[in-house]
Amino acid sequence: MGREDRPTIIGEDSGPSPPFPLRMKGEVVSGFGRGSKELGIPTANIPVEGVPWIETADSGVYFGWAGIKLPSDHPDLARAPSSPYLPTASLEQGYRIFPMVMSIGYNPFYKNTVRSAEVHVLHKFEKDFYGSPMAISILGYIRPELDYVDVESLIKDIQFDCEVATKSLERENWQKGAGDGYLWGEEKP
């Protein structure tokens, strides 16, 4: 499937439909170290243990929102965009909401033997935030996991995935997903 055959916007304008949203959270841990170094596309990884839906989710690329509680000395606290849905108290605690794309699966290009969830937050951070709490709300599925003939093809597809996520989340009923209190530590009722 070439990029010219892929949709540039995912989902209906009315917003996400079941099984979405899918949610998971945890502290950001270091991953394989390929995202930033080899691909120029840094990932924020959270453990998948204890996430009931992760093993049955289709392998592939997803998109949605990430809520991150940045450390009080993190330079992006002042410059990161703020969601209009984020309560003032949560904003003051260091929470920020960002669009994201994520890969769930084995990354066949790298021949992983362990299923992983790698989140690429669509914001250029000045500094890492390992150990920070992160919650994600997945709102849609972009494409299946693929193998690639070279790293350049992989990078091009990831960049296209980022464009698709951005365009898809710009719509009003998808923006509301940034108002999921789960993203800033409120448990789902």
N, C-alpha and C positions, 0 to 999 in steps of 0.2 A: 504494500500500500504506500504510494508516494504521497508527499505532502500536498500535491495538487488534487489528490482524491479525497483528502480529509476535510471535514467541516471546520470552519474557523470559529464557530460558536456551538457550544454543546447545551442541550436541554431546551425546554420550552420557555418562553418569556414569562410564564406564570410562576416559575421557580422550580426548585428541586422536587423530585417525586421519589417514592419508595424504590429502593431501600434506604435512600438518603434522607437525612444526614447520618453518616457513620462517624463515631467519635472515638478518640483515644487520647491519652495524655501520659506524660512522664517527664523525667528530667532529661535534658539534651545530653547525649553521650557522643563520644567520638566514634566515627564509623570506619570505613575502609581507607579513608584518606584520599580517595580519588576525585571526589567532587570538586574541590578547590584546586588541587594540584594539577591533575591531569585534564580535567574537563573545563575548568574555569567556572563551574557551576556548583557553588558550595551547598552542602546539605546539612540540615539539622536533624539528627537521628534520635528517635526515642525507642526504647525497648518495646518489642511486640508481645512479650510474655503477658499472659492474663487478659489479652484482648480477644473476646470470644469470637468475633466475626473474622479475624485476620486469616485464619487457615482456609476458610471457605470463600473468601473474596477472590474474584478473578484477578490473576496477575496482570498488571498493567499500570497505566498512568491515570491518576485521579487529580481532582482540583477542589479547592475550597478555601477555608480560612484557618489561620493559625493565630492563636493567642499566646504571647510570650511574656513572662514576667522578667524583665531585664534587671540586672543588678543596679543598685543605686548609683554606681559610678560609671555606668555604661554610656558612651558618647551618643548612642542613638536614642536615648531617652528624650533628648531635646529636639532632635531633628526628624524622628520617625513620625509619619502621619498618624493622626489619631482617628479612630472610628467615632462617628457621632453617636453610636450605640453604647460606647464604653462609659460606665458610670464614673463620675469624678473621683470617687474614693478609689476605684480600681486603677484609674489613670495615675493617681498620686502614689499608688503602691508600686508602680512600674510596669503595669500591663500595657501592651500594645497589640493591635490587631493588624494582621498582614494577609494579603492573598498568598496562596501557595499552590504548588503542584507537588505531587508525590508519586513515587514508584513503589509498588508492592510486588514482590516476587523474588526471583533468583538472579536477575540481571544476566541473561545468557551470554552477553558479550564478554563478561568477566568470569563466567562459569562458576558463579557462587553455588555453594551447596547448602547454604542456610537462607531461608526466606527472610527478607528484610523489608522494612518500611523506611524509605529515605525521603525526607521532606526538603524541598527547595523553596525557601521563603522568597517571595518576589519583592525583595528590598535589598539594596547593597549595604551591608553592615560594615561599620568601621572596625569592629572588633568581634571576636568570637563570644559566645555566651554559653559555653559548656556548663552543665549543672543547673541551668535555669529551668524552671517549670515551663512546659509547653503543652498546650491542648490544641487539638485539631478537630475541625468539623468538615468532613468530606461531603461535598455536595453533588459531585458528578464524576463520571468515568470518561476519559478522553480516548484511550486506545489500548489495545492489548500490548503485552510485553513482547518485544522483538529482539532478534539478534542482528548484529550489524557487521558489515564487511570491514569497516574501519572506524576509528574514533571520530573522524570528521563527520561521518554520517550520523553517528549517535548524537553528537553535539548539535547538529542542525535540527534533528527531530526534537531534542529537548528544548531548543530555542522556540521551535514552532509550538510545542506543548505550552510553553510559557505565554505565548501570544494568545493561544486558544483560551487558556485560563483567564487571562486578563480581560479579553473581550466578553467572555461568558459571564464573569463576575461584575462587569460594569452595569448590567441591567438591574433595574430597581428591585425586582423581586429576588434577585440573587444577592444584592447588597445587604438585604435584610438578614442573611446568614451570618453577617458580621455582628449581629445583635444577639447571638446565641450566648447566654450567660455562662455556659460551659467553658467558653474560651477564656474567661477571666476567673475561673475557680468556683462559680456557682454550680452546684450539682443540678442535674436535670430533675425536674419535679416528677 
